[in-house]
Amino acid sequence: MVLSWNQSSIVSRIILAVMILSYPPAKGGTKGVICLHLGCVMEFSELDIVTGAFSYTGKYITRKLLSIGKRVRTLTGHPNRPNPFGNQVSAAPFNFDNPAKLIRALQGATTLYNTYWVRFPYGQVTYDKAVAHTKILINAAKEAGIRRIVHISITNASEESPFPYFRGKGILEKAVIHSNLSYAIIRPTVIFGHEDILINNIAWFLTKFPVFAISGDGNYQLQPVFVEDVAGIAVNAGHFNDNMIIDAVGPEIFKYEELIRLIADRVKSKARIIHVRPGLALFLSKFIGYMVNDKVLTRDEVEGLMSNLLVSENPPTGKTRLSDWLSQHADTVGIQYASELNRHYR
């Protein structure tokens, strides 16, 4: 069969397009269009992996990636849960116990956005196991050809920290840095927004109980950051090649008592705010935990907060003010209790 000049030109363009597609896209590129002499052949978009796209921070990172035309696959510990993104996002289990399957789930992707962690030990879930699992994930990313990892950590993470939560985060930061992958480490503080747990549950307690107990003098500080700002910082960091560590922090710094009184004011709470010893605050939170069938507060969280580990010395990177957000959402925040155990452990 003899092809006409026009037919052979089209075939050549298709063959050349396939050859070009066999190479990775340009560094930092989000979308590529292959245009030859006689027009464009096809369009493709990069595939990114987000751990926990059905959860909280990962969900907002996924939304941001989809909004800029990326394809997204998620790794999740709950693959059978409803997929809020429908057929836009495919899902695979973590498979920490089967690295070969984990590598296959990561193959073809450019950037890994890792939000995987545990808030507290529960049952067979421990910080040590979370550290080990994350190291497996990092190694699998290398084997799969991932170009860059954007790792969600926490402010003031340190492998020398006396607090297991912050120490585990510090150990993993070092693992990311030594992975030989291009990396961005994002260090948020307390994240607020729709579906958050801490700010929502403080509001719930303030409206459901006549007394709210503050641990210690309440003069320790925290710097809340909006979840959509965290997602934007993470996705923006994914576009670069340079290694970086960024504190994801909001524009407002509160003393803890100031924060409680701000939330109380916005939700029109009449609860009496009192100060108690940290040990008593933990005991009371455990008692309330029995009532709501959840783990309300941990020693690590109390001691980390009272040690001013949830505030940054660097300039704010988030733009959304918690005080403004609370004013806009005062009628919905704290309406229902948000269970950590139901969301992540059951």
N, C-alpha and C positions, 0 to 999 in steps of 0.2 A: 504494500500500500504506500502510495506517495502522498505526503502531506503538502498542502499549499503553504506558501510563505506565511500567511496569517495563522494557519493551524500550528505550524512548527514553532512559530513565535510564542504562541500561547503555551504549548507544551514546554518549551524552554523556560518560560517564566515560572511555570509550576514546579519544574525540577529545581530551578535555582531557589525558589521559595522554600522548598523542603530542605535543601542544603543549608540555607541560612537559619532555618528554624532548629537545626541540629546544634547550633551554637547558643550559649546562654545570652540573654539580652544584655545590653550595655549596662555598666555599673550605674546604679541609682535610677535606672529606667523603670517606669511604671507600666507603660504601654508601648507596644511597638507596632508600626504599620510598615509592611514591606512594599515599597513602591519601586517598580522598575520603569523602563523607558516608556512603556505604553500604558501605564496605569498601576493601580494598587492591586496586589494579589490577595492578601488576607490580613486580618488584624488578630493580634493575640494579646493576652494580658498575663501578667505574672501570677503565679500561685503562691500564696503565703499560708503558713500554718499558724493557727492561734490555739493555744491550750485553753480549755474552759470557755468556749464561745457561748455555751448555754448558761453560764454562771453570771458573774457581775462585771468585773473589769474587762474580762475577755469578751463579753457581749458588746461592750461599747467600742472596743478596739475593732471587733469584726464589723460593726456598723460603719465605722470610719473607713475601713479598708474597702468595703463594698461600695461606699459612696464615691470613691475615687477610681472605681473600675477594676479593682483587684479581684481575683478569684481566691476563695478562702476554703480551706479544709480545717476542721477542728479535731484535736485529740481531747478526749473526755473520759472521765471516770464514770460517766452516766450516759452511755450511748443509746439507751432505750428511752431516755426522757424526750418529751416533745421538742422538736426542732423549731425554734422561733423564726428561723430564716428559710424554712421550706427547702426547696431544691437549690437555693442559692449557695448553701454551705453543706458539704458532705462531712460525715463524722466517722471517726475510727476510735476504738478504745486505745488507752495508753499502751497496753501490752508491755509493761515494765519487766514482766517475767519472761518475755519472748522478744529480745532485742531485734531479731531478724524481721519480725512482723512490724515492729516499731520503725525500723529503718525503711521498710517498704512504704509505710504510711507517710513518711517524710520525704520520700524521693519525688523529684520534680518541682519542689518548692524552692523559693529564693530566700525567704526570710522566715524565721521562727519567732513568734511573739509568745513568750512563756510567762504565764500567770500562775502556773501550778505551785501550790504551797498548802499548808494546813495551818489553821488559826491556833489550834491546840491539840494535844494528844487526846485520843479517844479510842477506846477499845484497842484494836491492833494497829491503829494509826498513831505513829510517833514522829517526832521531829527527825530523829535519826533515819527513819525509813523515808521520810520526805526528801531528806538530803540525798540519800542513796538513789532514790528514784530520779531525782533531777539530774544527778550525774550520769545516769543511764541515758536520759533524754539528750543531754549535751553530747555525749559520745555518739549516740545514734544520729544526731544532726550532722556531725562531722562526716560519718560514714555515708550519709545520704546525699552529701554535696550541698548542704545548706550554706548559703553565702554569709548570712548575718543573723545574729540572735539579738533580739530585744528582750531583755530580762527584767521582770518587775520585781524589785526588792523592797526595801523600806529605808527611810532616813536613819542615819547613824548605825547602819548594820556594821557589825564587826565580829570577826571570828574570835576576838578576845572578850566579847561581851559576857557579863555574868548572867545574862538573861537568855535562856535557850532559844527563844523566838528570834531575837536579834543575832545571836551567835550562829544559828543555822543559816540565816540570810547572809551573814558575812562569809561563811564557809563557801556558800554557793557563788557569791560574787567572785571570790578567788578562783573557783572552778571555771567560771565563765571567762575571766581574764586570761587564764592559762590554757584555754581550749584551742587557741590558734584560730578561732573564728573571729571575724569582724563582729564587734559587739557594741551595744548601748545598754547600760544599766540604768534603769529608771527607779528612783527612790521616792515613792509617795509617802505621805504621812497618813492621817485619817482621811479616807475617801468618803465624800458625801454625794448624794444625788438620789434619784428614784431607785428604789430597791436596795438602798444601803441598809446596813444593820445598826451600827452604833448610834448615829444621830437619830434615826427612826425610833429605835428602842428607848433612847433617853426621853424623847417626846412622849412615847407611849407610857413610860413609867410616870412621868410628870402629870399626865392626865388621868391615870388610873389609880394612883396611890396618894394618900394625904401628906406623905413625907418623902423627901428625896435626900438620900445620904451622900455626902461628898467625902471622899477619902482624904484625910489630912487637912491642911490649911486651904487647899484649892488654889494656891498661887502658882503652881506649875503650869507650863504653857503647852499649847498645841496649835498647829497651823493647818486647818482642814483644807483639802483640795477637791475640786469638783471632778466627778468621774469622767465627764466628757473632756475636761482639760487634760486629765491623765491620758486618755485615749489619744487625743491630738498630739501630745508630747511624744508618746510612744511611736505612733505612726510616722510622725515627722522624723524622728530619730532613725527609723527604719530605712529612710531614703538615702542616708549618708554612708560613707565607707569608713570614716574616722572612728576610732574607738572613743567612747565617751561615757561619763557618769553624770547623770542629771538628777538633781533633787526636784521632784514634782510637788510643788508646794503652792498653796493659795496666797492671796494678797493680804489676808488678815491673820494676826496672831492674837489668840485669846488666852487669858488665864482661865483655868478650867472652871472656876466658879462663874466667871463672866460668861463663858459659853453656856453653862447650865441656865443661868438667869436669862440669857438671850433667848434660848429655846423656850423656856417657861413663858416669857413675855409673848413670843410669837404664837404659841398654842393656847394662850390664855389660861395657863395652869395656876391653880390656887395652892399647890402643894407647898408645904413648909420645907425650906432647904436647911439642912443641918450638917454639921461636921462631925465625923467619927474617925476612930483609929482605922488604919488600913486593914488590920486583921478583922475588925468588926464589919467593915464594908464588904470584905470577901465572904464572911459568914452570912451576911444578909443576902448577898447576891446568890449564894448557894441555896439558901432557903427559897428565894423567889424562883430559882431555877427548877426546883421541884414542882412549883406551881405551874410553870409554863412548859415543863418537860424539855428544858434546854440548859446549856451552859452559858450563863449570862456574862460572866466576867472571869478572868484568870489572874493569877498572881503576877505572871509576866506582864500582862497588860497594865495592871495597876502600878507595878514598880517601874516599868518602862515609861509610863506617862509621868509619874512623879519624878523621874530622873531627867525630864525635859528631852526625851529622845524623839518626840514627835513634832519637832520644830527645827528649822534649818537656819544656818548662818548665812546662806546664800540668798540672792535676790529672788523674789517670787517668780515662778514660771507659769503658774495658772492665773487666769484673769477673773474668774467668777468668785464673787464674794458670798460667803455663807450667809451673812446677814441679809443680803438681798434675796438670795434663793429661798431662805426661810419665809420671808415676807410674801413671796410669790406662791409658795406651796404650803402655807400654814394650814390650809383646810384639808390637806391630805397626809402630811407627815405625821407619823405616830398613830394613824387610825387603826392599824393592825400590828400586832407583834410580829417581828421577823425572826424566825428560828434558824440559828446557825446549824444545828444538828439536822434539821429537815432539809436544809439547802445543800449541805455538803457531806454529811456523814451517813445518811439513811437511804 
